[in-house]
Amino acid sequence: MKRRPHGGYPLYPASNHYDPIRRRFFNPEPKRRLQPLDFGGAFKMLSRKGRFPAQSLPFAKPDFAAFMRQERLPEDEQKAQFVWFGHSTLLMRVAGLNILTDPVFGMNAAPNNKMFRRFQPPPAAPHELPPLDIILYSHNHYDHLEEAFVRSVADSGVHFLVPLGMEVLLRRWGVKSENISAADWYQSHTVGGVTFTATPARHDSSRNLADHNRMLWAGWAVEGGGQRFYFSGDSSYASHFADIGRHFGGFDLVFMENGQYDRRWLDNHMFPGQTVQAAIDVGARRMMPIHWGAFSLAMHDWDEPVCCSIPLAIERGLQVLTPLIGQVFDADAETGFWWEEV
């Protein structure tokens, strides 16, 4: 079978983050180079006990009946509902739409079943979820995009919202073109009264050695039901967070990347202080840390991200939200520091 040139990826107009000659995306604020792990560093990373919880994490079995119940209330009393499955997988119900972000339900965040094992099974299986309207993806890394899940819902009629280029991958996995909408930064799609806008991020993309940065990476702003939310996806800290804050005028709740950082990849993920500053930059009324609680992809202790970021956020006067994995919650929920009991 003859392969299409450039892997079948479309040619996009030149921009401050796309090179049409190389057909690759790039960061307007360049990242510093990764420092490779030597054998000793790799062994230390894989053997460090603190990277994994010493016991099972507490969780709640999602009450999907409660999750769906808001629509019975008068419209002015309805609040968006959320369930966190660990890492960056969130189920949202906004203005009557069920929205799932970066769904990964398998036991590995890698192309094989021997690396980056999940701490424990997610609190619900994919078949237990309520009917989905939208699946939102931030980028194509294995801890955010799971081929098996995509294939399992490809014929369900759910609509996929993705950054530019990811539509090529989804079509390969069986999703029909009419069920995919791809967006560049600051491009919006409105579905059922909810507006989804792709936002800048400072990261990268790849599934293999040949497709590096062929697909864009992004965060998402979600606006509906009189509320505004921000899902950061993966990003290192840069000026785009302040730009997002100016563009949207703030958010009721932000789901901000917090974890999997390391001095060897300084510009791939945010350190705790940067997570807090990013939440302040985008104008968060309240911040929920994500990108932790399911996988260990770095050398820090499994709970170090929140042990560091939460006190810093409180010190800066930023309200925090830290629900149990599987708990149904809204932007005003009262939550505790459950990891302190593990």
C-alpha positions as CSV (number, residue, x, y, z in Angstrom):
1,M,0.0,0.0,0.0
2,K,1.4,3.4,-1.0
3,R,1.8,5.8,1.9
4,R,0.6,9.4,1.5
5,P,3.3,12.0,1.8
6,H,3.7,13.6,5.2
7,G,1.6,10.9,6.7
8,G,-1.6,12.4,5.3
9,Y,-1.4,15.4,7.6
10,P,-2.9,18.6,6.1
11,L,-0.9,21.6,5.1
12,Y,-1.9,24.6,7.3
13,P,-1.2,28.3,6.8
14,A,2.0,29.7,8.3
15,S,1.6,31.0,11.8
16,N,3.5,31.8,14.9
17,H,3.3,28.1,15.8
18,Y,3.2,26.3,12.5
19,D,5.9,25.9,9.8
20,P,4.3,24.9,6.4
21,I,7.7,24.0,4.9
22,R,8.5,21.4,7.6
23,R,4.8,20.7,8.2
24,R,5.3,20.8,11.9
25,F,4.0,22.8,14.8
26,F,6.4,24.6,17.2
27,N,6.2,26.7,20.4
28,P,6.3,30.5,20.0
29,E,8.4,30.5,23.2
30,P,11.0,27.8,22.5
31,K,11.5,25.0,25.0
32,R,14.9,24.1,26.4
33,R,16.3,20.8,25.3
34,L,15.6,17.6,27.2
35,Q,18.4,16.3,29.3
36,P,18.6,12.5,28.7
37,L,18.4,10.1,31.6
38,D,21.5,8.0,32.0
39,F,21.3,4.4,33.1
40,G,21.7,5.4,36.8
41,G,19.0,8.0,36.5
42,A,16.6,5.7,34.8
43,F,17.2,3.0,37.4
44,K,16.6,5.5,40.2
45,M,13.4,6.7,38.5
46,L,12.0,3.2,38.1
47,S,13.0,2.0,41.6
48,R,12.1,5.0,43.8
49,K,9.4,3.8,46.2
50,G,7.9,7.3,46.9
51,R,6.8,7.5,43.3
52,F,3.9,5.1,44.1
53,P,1.4,5.3,47.0
54,A,2.0,2.8,49.8
55,Q,-1.6,1.8,49.9
56,S,-4.7,2.1,47.7
57,L,-5.9,5.6,47.2
58,P,-9.3,6.5,48.6
59,F,-12.0,7.0,45.9
60,A,-15.7,7.3,45.4
61,K,-17.8,5.2,43.1
62,P,-19.2,7.9,40.8
63,D,-22.9,8.6,41.5
64,F,-23.9,9.2,37.9
65,A,-27.6,9.7,38.9
66,A,-26.5,12.7,41.0
67,F,-24.2,13.8,38.2
68,M,-27.2,14.0,35.8
69,R,-29.8,15.3,38.3
70,Q,-29.0,19.0,37.8
71,E,-31.3,19.3,34.8
72,R,-34.3,18.7,37.0
73,L,-33.6,22.0,38.8
74,P,-34.7,25.4,37.5
75,E,-32.3,26.7,34.9
76,D,-30.9,29.5,37.1
77,E,-30.1,26.9,39.8
78,Q,-28.2,24.4,37.7
79,K,-24.5,24.0,38.2
80,A,-22.0,22.3,36.0
81,Q,-21.0,18.9,37.5
82,F,-17.6,17.1,37.3
83,V,-16.0,13.7,38.1
84,W,-12.2,13.3,38.1
85,F,-10.8,9.8,37.1
86,G,-7.2,10.7,38.0
87,H,-4.5,12.3,35.8
88,S,-6.2,14.4,33.2
89,T,-9.4,12.5,32.6
90,L,-12.5,14.5,33.7
91,L,-16.2,14.0,33.0
92,M,-18.1,17.3,32.8
93,R,-21.8,18.1,32.6
94,V,-22.1,21.6,31.3
95,A,-25.5,23.0,30.1
96,G,-26.8,19.5,29.5
97,L,-23.8,18.2,27.6
98,N,-21.6,15.3,28.8
99,I,-18.0,16.1,28.1
100,L,-15.0,13.8,28.6
101,T,-11.4,15.2,28.6
102,D,-8.3,13.2,27.6
103,P,-9.9,9.8,28.4
104,V,-7.4,7.1,29.5
105,F,-9.0,4.2,31.3
106,G,-6.4,1.5,30.8
107,M,-3.7,0.4,33.2
108,N,-0.8,1.8,31.3
109,A,0.2,5.2,29.9
110,A,2.6,3.8,27.4
111,P,2.6,1.9,24.1
112,N,3.3,-1.4,26.0
113,N,1.9,-2.9,29.1
114,K,5.1,-2.9,31.1
115,M,5.7,0.9,31.6
116,F,4.0,3.6,33.6
117,R,1.5,1.4,35.3
118,R,-1.6,3.0,36.8
119,F,-1.7,3.1,40.6
120,Q,-5.1,1.3,40.6
121,P,-8.1,0.8,38.3
122,P,-10.2,3.9,37.6
123,P,-13.4,4.3,39.8
124,A,-15.6,3.4,36.8
125,A,-15.2,1.6,33.6
126,P,-16.0,3.2,30.2
127,H,-19.2,1.2,29.8
128,E,-20.5,2.6,33.0
129,L,-20.3,6.3,31.9
130,P,-23.5,8.2,31.0
131,P,-23.9,8.8,27.2
132,L,-21.2,11.0,26.0
133,D,-21.8,14.1,23.7
134,I,-18.2,15.5,23.4
135,I,-14.8,14.0,23.8
136,L,-12.1,16.7,24.2
137,Y,-8.5,16.0,23.6
138,S,-5.5,18.3,24.4
139,H,-2.7,16.4,22.6
140,N,-1.6,12.9,21.5
141,H,0.7,11.7,24.2
142,Y,0.0,8.2,25.5
143,D,-1.1,9.5,29.0
144,H,-3.8,11.6,27.3
145,L,-4.8,9.7,24.2
146,E,-5.7,6.0,24.4
147,E,-6.3,4.1,21.1
148,A,-8.3,1.4,22.7
149,F,-10.8,3.9,24.1
150,V,-11.1,5.8,20.8
151,R,-11.8,2.6,18.9
152,S,-14.4,1.5,21.6
153,V,-16.5,4.7,21.0
154,A,-15.7,5.4,17.3
155,D,-19.2,4.2,16.2
156,S,-21.2,5.7,19.1
157,G,-21.8,9.1,17.4
158,V,-19.9,11.1,20.1
159,H,-18.3,14.2,18.7
160,F,-14.5,14.7,19.1
161,L,-13.0,18.1,19.5
162,V,-9.2,18.1,18.9
163,P,-6.2,20.3,18.1
164,L,-5.2,20.5,14.5
165,G,-3.7,17.3,13.0
166,M,-5.3,14.9,15.5
167,E,-8.2,14.3,13.2
168,V,-5.8,12.3,11.0
169,L,-5.1,9.9,13.9
170,L,-8.8,9.5,14.9
171,R,-9.8,8.7,11.4
172,R,-7.2,5.9,11.2
173,W,-8.8,4.5,14.4
174,G,-12.3,4.4,12.9
175,V,-13.9,7.7,13.7
176,K,-15.9,9.3,10.9
177,S,-14.8,12.7,9.7
178,E,-18.2,14.2,10.4
179,N,-17.7,13.3,14.0
180,I,-14.5,15.3,14.4
181,S,-13.9,19.0,14.6
182,A,-10.2,20.2,14.7
183,A,-9.2,23.6,16.0
184,D,-6.3,25.9,16.0
185,W,-5.5,28.1,19.0
186,Y,-8.3,30.5,19.7
187,Q,-10.7,28.8,17.3
188,S,-14.1,27.9,18.7
189,H,-16.8,25.4,18.1
190,T,-20.3,25.7,19.6
191,V,-22.3,22.5,20.4
192,G,-25.6,22.5,22.1
193,G,-25.1,26.0,23.5
194,V,-21.7,25.3,24.9
195,T,-18.7,27.0,23.3
196,F,-15.3,25.2,23.2
197,T,-12.2,27.2,22.4
198,A,-8.8,25.7,21.9
199,T,-6.2,27.7,23.8
200,P,-2.4,27.9,23.5
201,A,-0.1,25.6,25.4
202,R,3.7,25.2,25.5
203,H,4.3,21.5,25.0
204,D,4.8,19.1,22.1
205,S,3.3,16.0,20.5
206,S,4.4,12.6,19.3
207,R,3.2,9.0,19.2
208,N,6.4,7.7,17.5
209,L,9.7,8.9,16.0
210,A,8.1,9.9,12.7
211,D,5.3,12.2,13.8
212,H,7.0,14.6,16.2
213,N,5.0,17.8,16.3
214,R,2.8,16.9,13.3
215,M,-0.2,17.5,15.5
216,L,-0.9,20.6,17.6
217,W,-1.3,20.6,21.4
218,A,-3.8,22.8,23.3
219,G,-5.8,23.6,26.3
220,W,-9.6,24.2,26.2
221,A,-11.9,26.9,27.4
222,V,-15.5,25.6,28.0
223,E,-18.3,28.2,28.3
224,G,-21.9,27.3,28.9
225,G,-24.8,27.6,31.4
226,G,-23.5,31.0,32.5
227,Q,-20.1,29.5,33.7
228,R,-16.6,29.4,32.2
229,F,-14.1,26.6,32.8
230,Y,-10.5,26.1,31.7
231,F,-8.7,22.7,31.0
232,S,-5.0,23.3,30.7
233,G,-4.0,20.1,29.0
234,D,-0.2,19.8,29.3
235,S,1.9,22.9,29.3
236,S,5.1,24.4,30.7
237,Y,4.8,27.9,32.1
238,A,4.9,30.8,29.7
239,S,3.2,34.1,28.8
240,H,0.3,32.4,27.1
241,F,-1.5,31.9,30.4
242,A,-1.8,35.7,30.9
243,D,-2.9,36.0,27.3
244,I,-5.7,33.5,28.0
245,G,-6.7,35.4,31.1
246,R,-7.0,38.6,29.1
247,H,-8.9,36.9,26.3
248,F,-11.6,35.3,28.4
249,G,-11.6,37.6,31.4
250,G,-11.3,34.8,34.0
251,F,-12.7,31.4,34.8
252,D,-15.0,30.0,37.5
253,L,-12.8,26.9,37.8
254,V,-9.6,25.9,36.2
255,F,-8.2,22.3,35.9
256,M,-4.5,23.0,35.9
257,E,-1.6,20.7,35.1
258,N,0.3,19.8,38.3
259,G,2.7,16.9,38.2
260,Q,5.2,14.9,36.2
261,Y,7.8,17.7,36.2
262,D,11.6,17.2,36.4
263,R,14.7,19.3,36.1
264,R,15.7,17.2,33.1
265,W,12.6,18.4,31.2
266,L,12.1,21.9,32.6
267,D,9.9,23.1,29.8
268,N,7.6,20.1,29.4
269,H,5.5,20.4,32.6
270,M,5.0,23.0,35.3
271,F,6.6,22.9,38.7
272,P,4.1,23.5,41.6
273,G,4.8,27.3,41.9
274,Q,4.3,27.7,38.2
275,T,1.0,25.8,38.4
276,V,-0.2,28.3,40.9
277,Q,1.0,31.3,39.0
278,A,-0.6,30.0,35.8
279,A,-3.9,29.7,37.6
280,I,-3.6,33.2,38.8
281,D,-2.6,34.4,35.3
282,V,-5.7,32.9,33.6
283,G,-7.9,34.5,36.2
284,A,-9.0,31.5,38.2
285,R,-11.6,31.9,40.9
286,R,-10.8,28.4,42.0
287,M,-8.1,25.9,40.9
288,M,-8.2,22.1,40.8
289,P,-4.8,20.4,40.2
290,I,-4.8,17.6,37.6
291,H,-2.1,15.5,35.9
292,W,-1.4,13.5,39.1
293,G,-3.1,10.8,41.1
294,A,-3.0,8.0,38.5
295,F,0.5,7.5,37.0
296,S,4.0,8.3,38.0
297,L,5.8,9.7,34.9
298,A,8.6,11.5,36.8
299,M,11.0,11.0,39.7
300,H,9.1,13.0,42.3
301,D,6.9,11.4,45.0
302,W,3.4,10.6,43.8
303,D,1.8,13.3,46.0
304,E,4.5,15.9,45.9
305,P,2.7,18.1,43.3
306,V,-0.3,18.8,45.6
307,C,1.8,18.8,48.8
308,C,3.7,21.7,47.3
309,S,1.1,23.5,45.1
310,I,-1.8,23.6,47.5
311,P,0.0,25.5,50.3
312,L,1.4,27.9,47.8
313,A,-2.1,28.5,46.3
314,I,-3.6,29.2,49.7
315,E,-0.7,31.5,50.5
316,R,-1.5,33.5,47.3
317,G,-5.2,33.7,48.2
318,L,-6.3,31.2,45.5
319,Q,-9.2,28.9,46.4
320,V,-8.4,25.2,45.7
321,L,-10.6,22.2,44.9
322,T,-9.3,18.7,45.6
323,P,-12.0,16.1,45.3
324,L,-11.6,12.4,45.7
325,I,-11.1,10.4,42.5
326,G,-14.6,9.5,41.4
327,Q,-16.4,12.1,43.5
328,V,-19.2,14.1,41.9
329,F,-18.6,17.8,42.6
330,D,-19.2,21.3,41.3
331,A,-17.2,24.5,41.3
332,D,-18.3,25.4,44.8
333,A,-17.8,22.0,46.5
334,E,-16.0,21.7,49.8
335,T,-13.1,19.2,49.7
336,G,-10.3,18.0,51.9
337,F,-6.7,17.0,51.6
338,W,-7.3,13.3,51.3
339,W,-3.8,12.4,50.2
340,E,-2.5,13.3,53.7
341,E,-4.2,10.1,55.0
342,V,-2.4,7.8,52.5
